[in-house]
Structure formats: C-alpha cells, structure tokens
Amino acid sequence: MDPASQPPRLRTRLPHVLATLYGIAIVYASLEPFHPWLAPQTPFFLFVTGQHWIRYDALLNVLAYVPFGFFVALLRRGVSPARRIAHCLVIGFAMSFAMESLQMYIPPRVASPFDLAANVVGALAAARWRQRSPTTNRRATRSTARGRGCSCRARSATSVWR
C-alpha cells in the first residue's frame, strides 16, 4: 500500500489538553495561599544555604511531577526517544523553576533547590517510563516494520497486530 492511498492519520489534542490541565493543577497547588504576595526577604532560593532535605517532601514532589512528565512525553510523537526525554527535561525544569521562583513571593511557601531537583526527577522518571512501556515498543515495531528495508518476517509478524 503506498502512502498516498492511505487515509490521513488523525492527530489528537488530548495530550496537549492533559498536559495543560495538569500544569494548571501544579500552578494551583504550588501557589495555593494566593495571598499575601510580598517582595522576597531572602536571597534567591538557589543560593540559600542551610536548607534540609525532607524525605516525604521529596517523595511528594517526585510523585506530583510524574503525571506531568508523562503527559509532556505524549506531546512529541514523531521524534526520537532521546529528544522526547530531553523535551520532558526542559519542560519539567522550566515549570518547576517557575513555581519555585514564584513561591519566594508568598511568605507561607518555602522555595527550595531540593524541590526543584525532585520535580525534575519526577518528570524525567515519567518520560523514561513512557519510553519503556510495552505499547510504545509495539508501536515502534509496527512503524519500523511498515517502513522500507524491513524483512518479510517483520512485516508478516506485524500484520498480525493490525
């Protein structure tokens, strides 16, 4: 079957919607006491020393960013796994850095470089998990088998899945 005779593939916007909605939920949870917004009385959070790492706080931060990283990983469909993971790293870091920076303006909130690191680890863990899921590998095998240069066995094996 040549590519011109195939019907166009429908692209869904569901990953974009899910990533956006979860991003809004992260913004709400990160900035929840929406008042009082005051100028920070402390230096920038990355340069503060003497902060302690709390295990349950780090675990909650990692778990909070896992769904966000998973939804962001769904956004880039036609790129290599390394690019998809890099995309999750950049978006997860940017979101976490923005939230931690804005938390400096809300006195009840504490911005921490440990939270930034835990959030990025959560987004990366989800991206790596997304890349290793069986459905991803099966789809990659199907698209490779349909391409040029594949053996007849690979094409016949993937035709069973159609």
C-alpha positions in Angstrom: 0.0 0.0 0.0 1.6 3.3 -1.0 1.4 6.3 1.4 -0.8 8.3 -1.0 -3.6 5.8 -0.8 -3.6 5.6 3.0 -6.2 7.7 4.8 -4.7 10.6 6.8 -3.9 9.8 10.4 -6.0 11.8 12.8 -3.9 13.6 15.4 -5.5 14.0 18.8 -5.1 17.1 21.0 -5.7 15.0 24.2 -2.1 15.0 25.3 -2.0 18.8 25.0 -5.2 19.2 27.0 -4.0 16.8 29.7 -0.6 18.4 30.0 -2.2 21.9 30.2 -4.8 20.9 32.8 -2.2 19.1 34.9 0.1 22.1 34.6 -2.7 24.4 35.8 -3.2 22.0 38.8 0.6 22.2 39.6 0.3 26.0 39.5 -2.6 26.0 41.8 -1.0 23.6 44.2 2.3 25.4 44.2 0.9 28.9 44.8 -2.2 27.9 46.8 -2.2 30.5 49.5 -2.7 33.2 46.9 -2.0 36.0 49.3 0.0 37.9 50.6 2.3 38.5 47.7 5.3 40.3 49.1 8.8 41.1 47.9 11.1 38.3 48.9 13.0 39.0 52.1 15.5 36.2 51.4 18.2 35.7 48.7 17.3 33.8 45.5 16.3 30.2 46.5 19.1 28.5 44.6 21.7 30.4 46.6 20.3 29.8 50.1 22.3 27.5 52.3 21.3 25.6 55.4 18.1 24.1 54.0 17.4 20.5 54.9 16.2 17.7 52.6 13.0 16.0 53.9 12.3 12.6 52.6 8.5 12.7 52.4 8.6 16.2 50.8 10.9 14.9 48.1 8.8 11.9 47.5 5.6 14.0 47.2 7.4 16.3 44.7 8.6 13.4 42.6 5.1 11.9 42.6 3.5 15.2 41.8 5.5 15.7 38.6 5.3 12.1 37.3 1.9 12.6 35.6 3.1 16.0 34.2 6.2 14.3 32.7 4.0 11.5 31.3 1.6 14.0 29.6 4.5 16.0 28.2 6.1 12.9 26.9 2.9 12.2 24.9 3.2 15.6 23.1 6.1 14.8 20.9 5.0 11.7 18.8 7.3 11.8 15.8 10.7 12.3 17.4 13.3 10.0 18.8 13.1 8.8 22.4 16.2 10.9 23.4 14.5 14.1 22.0 11.3 13.2 23.8 13.2 12.7 27.1 15.1 16.0 26.6 11.8 17.7 25.9 10.4 16.4 29.2 13.6 17.5 31.0 13.3 21.1 29.6 9.6 21.5 30.2 9.7 19.9 33.7 12.7 22.1 34.7 11.0 25.2 33.4 7.8 24.5 35.2 9.5 23.6 38.4 11.8 26.6 38.3 8.9 29.0 37.6 6.9 27.6 40.5 9.9 27.7 43.0 10.7 31.2 41.9 7.1 32.4 42.4 6.9 30.7 45.8 9.6 33.2 47.0 6.9 35.9 46.8 4.5 34.1 49.1 5.8 34.1 52.7 4.0 30.9 53.8 5.7 28.9 51.0 9.3 27.8 51.0 11.3 27.6 47.8 14.0 25.0 47.7 16.6 23.7 45.3 15.8 20.2 46.6 12.2 20.7 45.5 13.4 21.8 42.0 15.6 18.7 41.8 12.8 16.3 43.0 10.3 17.8 40.5 12.7 17.3 37.6 13.4 13.8 38.7 9.7 13.1 38.7 9.2 14.5 35.2 12.3 12.5 33.9 11.1 9.3 35.5 7.8 9.5 33.8 9.5 10.2 30.4 11.7 7.2 30.8 8.8 5.0 31.9 6.8 6.2 28.9 9.7 5.2 26.6 9.9 1.7 28.1 6.2 1.0 28.1 5.1 -2.1 26.0 2.7 0.0 23.9 5.4 2.3 22.9 7.7 -0.6 21.9 4.9 -2.3 20.0 4.1 0.9 18.1 7.7 1.4 17.2 8.0 -2.2 15.9 4.9 -1.7 13.8 6.1 1.6 12.3 9.5 0.1 11.6 8.1 -3.0 10.0 5.9 -0.9 7.7 8.9 1.1 6.6 11.4 0.4 3.9 14.2 -2.1 4.3 12.4 -4.5 6.6 12.4 -8.2 6.2 9.3 -10.0 5.1 9.2 -11.8 8.5 8.9 -8.5 10.3 6.2 -7.3 8.0 4.2 -10.6 8.4 4.7 -10.5 12.2 3.3 -7.0 12.4 0.4 -7.7 10.1 -1.0 -10.0 12.8 -1.4 -7.0 15.1 -3.4 -4.9 12.6 
